[in-house]
Amino acid sequence: MLRVEHLSKSFGGVRATRDVSIDFPAGSLTAIIGPNGAGKTTFFNLISGHVRPDEGRVLFDGTDIVGLSSLEVVRRGMARAFQVASLFPSLTVREALTAAVVSHQRGSRRVFSRFPVAAAGRRADEIMDLLGLAPKADVLSANLSHGDQKLLDIGLALAMDPKVLLLDEPTAGMGPEERWRMIGKVHRLWEVTGMTMLFIEHDMDIVFKIAQTIHVLKYGAVLAQGSPDEIRRNQDVIDAYLGTDHRLSETVGEA
Amino acid sequence: MRPGLSPAGLRRPGLARDVAIALTGLALLLALPMAFPAPALRDFLIYFFAYGLLAMSLNLLVGLTGLVSFGHAAYFATGAYVFGLLMQTGRVSIPVGVLAAVGGTALVALVIGAICVRLKEIYFSFITLAFQMFIHSVIVTWVSLTGGDQGLRGGIPRPPVLGLDLNDARTLYGACAVVFVLCILAMRQVSQSPFGYTLRMIRDNPARANFLGVDVTAMKLGIFVFAAAMASVGGLILALFVSGAYPEFAFWTTSGEAIFMIMLGGIKIFLGPLVGTLLLQTLNHFVTIYTEHHGLVLGTVILVIVLGLRRGLADVLFDWLQARRAPRAAGPAPGSLEAEPIGDGALKGRTV
């Protein structure tokens, strides 16, 4: 479904992504993890067309989408949700979702019909039911709780009927309990829709619990990849997360 | 702006309600001069129509799309001059002149807009201002065509339309009122259409709208051209009424006045800018009768409203109605506890 090959990107002297090659099969649920500054969000920006890579290819459904605008990438079926929920503060949940569906149905130019269009409204209702946002349908996006804002952000991406969904830290800024609720919803969403999902996550417990495959990034390069069990035992990953200080101190002690 | 004309869409109750309100408004406007036959009232209202269309169309950019144009009067003037020049040839009827003026203005706006809408925020504001000054310069320097700073003189002929003699002041007033109400209705329809809600997305968060498949540049250009076309109708109403066109129509102060009208009236209610237009026109027309220092009075009123109310007059009314409605709605419904309250602050900048 989605495959990246030898993806590289530098910002000035900083190599944010180094020769990353990953294959995401159709219907997979993949976690991207890594310490702060590992280049996870940059990786999402590169594949969603927001930032153009210096080198490499992004194959979506077999065609190279490097160089396409984020608009074209969305229209081909790859949508994303953001680390900081990116919403429309003055629209209600229903209005925002309906407007997003209208856009997906190429209806944004219609001036003779009235908003909300019935078909788009029904799809928006479905999305609200799927995410449990129905009770908040008439609440302004700006007045939603943090968790509901993150859900609405995902809902907007779902309005694009994506084949591939990129979630940039769906649980960012949440307390432990809320995190589990949120990730439960994400997991159910994946089971129900069967789409290819990639998510960035910091909480190791969550990642090991739900992801099928994990890719660990460090300094922009793939440090390790594999199933949760393989990653859990990988010495490089342990070092990246705990630091190598514990071993350094041993060396210093010996000297 | 492709026509997606569907009969089902036209039968929606929202439109029926708007048409009913528009017809009531039109009846009121037509009845007013009959109740108070002084010509001064008619003249005042025609000025109100012209500047009202300018302010309302500018609010499609400012309030609905979040594009603060400083050069909107350029299209007001373009409409007035194209219409005036065409009518002076004596070869076109008024409807053809109107269509050509609106179409011509839309074309000018398409070219200028294609450049402007790619810029953001203050850069957009300044480039629109720059193009306005450019059009003003063309009008002032192309003396052989436009009469330069003397304005388009010699009068604008008013051949009869469908047997109506527009040289009769009452008929002229009635025709202007009908055109005015039709334009307001068209703007209302656009603001309530899927396109209108797409513009709200762009106002709130253009980057996100782009990630949701919205062609932000094309949408902005669409509303820019439509707003310019609506402003041109205001301009040609004024040209028809004063039987001439003047470079002041295209001067930056005219754009500034339109922004004042929006600020004075408010942006939370669709018709808010018309309240501001009424206020500013009242000040302009009546204060000048009593004092030469009408600028001083005008400035004071604007200061009081901006510093005292911190919102437009129509916004004050809207907030008051919201505040009155809120406790009543919360009272009888026990299940409303889980519904989050919609505070005044959250509605800031929300065009209803």
Interface residues (C-beta under 8 A of the other chain):
Chain A: S48 H50 S70 L71 V74 R75 A79 R80 F82 S86 L87 F88 P89 S90 L91 E95 A96 T98 A99 A100 V102 S103 H104 G107 S108 R109 R110 V111 F112 S113 R114 F115 P116 V117 A120 P135 K136 D138 V139 L140 A142 N143 L144 L156 A159 M160
Chain B: M1 R2 P3 G4 L5 S6 A8 G9 L10 R12 G14 L15 Q189 V190 Q192 S193 P194 F195 G196 Y197 T198 R200 M201 R203 D204 N205 A207 R208 A209 N210 F211 L212 G213 V214 D215 A218 M219 G222 E338 A339 E340 P341 I342 G343 A346 L347 G349 R350
